[in-house]
Amino acid sequence: MEVSTELLINYAFAAYRVNKGYEKQTRRYSEDTPTTFSNKELIAYTVVNGTEGYVPHDFIPLTITNEDRESKKAADKHMRRYTMLALGDLNDFQNDMFTAYSSDKMPISRVGLIAYLPAFVERELKDKVYKARLKQEFGDSKHLEGNVEGNCEILKVIRVGQDFDEPFYMHFGAVNGNLVCFARKEGFAENTTYIIKAKVKGQDKERETGLPMTRINYVKLRKTEA
C-alpha cells in the first residue's frame, strides 16, 4: 500500500504533537491506562484504519490540525536547504531522510523515516543554534583543572541508550565561559543555569568546533535563585 508522502508528513507532525515528541516504541499498560503508541504506529494505523490490516481496539486515529500544517511548512523551509547541498555533503542518515522526504509516494511499511522527520528537523535547528552560540560566546573556552565551581549553563542534552537499556543523559554546558560535558541518569533542562560543584575527569575537544572542553564527574547541581 503506497500513500502520498505529503500526507504522511502531515500525519508525522500530528503524531509528534499527540505524543509531545518522538516515541520509538509502543508502550502498553494495564486496561485502565491508555496505550502510548509509537509515532510510526500512530501514522500507520491512521492510514489503514477501516481499509486493511489490523488496528488495535484502543487506537484513536490522528487528526491533522492547522498547527500541524504550520509545523510542516517550517520543516519544508528547513529541508529546502538540502536541495542546495551536494549529496557528498550529507551523511548517510541525512541522505536517507532527504530521499524519503522528497519522494511522491511511500509504502506504509517504510513510514519509519517520515515518522522521525519532525524530531530530525527540531534537532537540526537546535544544533544550528548550539553551534552558533559556541562560536560566538565560547571561543575563549579553556580546560579546567581540579575542583569545578560556579554557574553552569546547560547548552545541550542528549539521551543515550538502546531500546531496552537504562538510558542516561549526556550534558554539554559552560562553567564561567568554559565548555564542559558530563553524564547523569536524569536529564537537566537545556538553556537553564545551575550552580555546579564537580571534579575534573579529563580534557577533551568539542566535536564540531574543536574548542577545549573539560570532562567532569561527581557533578552536583542546584538551581540558581530566581
WOHU-V647843 format. One record per helix or strand. SS is the DSSP state (H for helix, E for strand). FROM is the first residue (numbers start at 1). LEN is the number of residues. Records with the same first field share a line. If there is no record, write none. Layout:
# WOHU-V647843
SS=FROM-LEN  FROM-LEN
This chain:
# WOHU-V647843
E=2-3  27-1  36-1  105-3  147-14  168-8  178-7  192-14  212-12
H=5-14  39-10  66-19  87-3  92-11  108-3  112-26
